[in-house]
């Protein structure tokens, strides 16, 4: 019986993989991570406040409306706890930070622009792409999240991540087990 369930799960997952990511997002809206679209001039402190309200991803757009970066609540927590920034060129003026100091004080971090911490060149996929192509791309590039856009590339529909994929698999497996119990 377990082997039958496993085979059915594999079969359903293969079918699910051919389904467009947009269709899956509309079928399972409750498990899609909450995102917000923000401008590149937004300060880290503002993002921290929004993350506390449950926003998991921040899609950064330029003034021209082009998607230029992605920041997760995990990135913000890591930044706040470690106090380190990847890109040294975006540090505040050296008069603010002593050269020997290895951590940037939280007050200065909170006032930094989002472009200092965002992951540039995020992975962007169309809502029409099959789920398996999006997941495969995430795996090849070792990316935790992908931005899903509508027909216009600047219209963000969702951000999907590894947690979304795992939750989706759990929902499918749970539905199959419930179907098995009914028969």
Secondary structure as UniProt FT lines:
FT   HELIX           2..18
FT   HELIX           21..27
FT   HELIX           29..31
FT   STRAND          35..39
FT   TURN            40..41
FT   HELIX           44..52
FT   TURN            53..54
FT   STRAND          57..61
FT   TURN            63..64
FT   STRAND          67..72
FT   HELIX           73..82
FT   HELIX           88..90
FT   TURN            94..96
FT   TURN            99..100
FT   HELIX           106..111
FT   HELIX           114..116
FT   STRAND          119..120
FT   STRAND          124..126
FT   TURN            127..128
FT   HELIX           131..141
FT   STRAND          145..149
FT   TURN            153..154
FT   STRAND          156..161
FT   HELIX           162..182
//
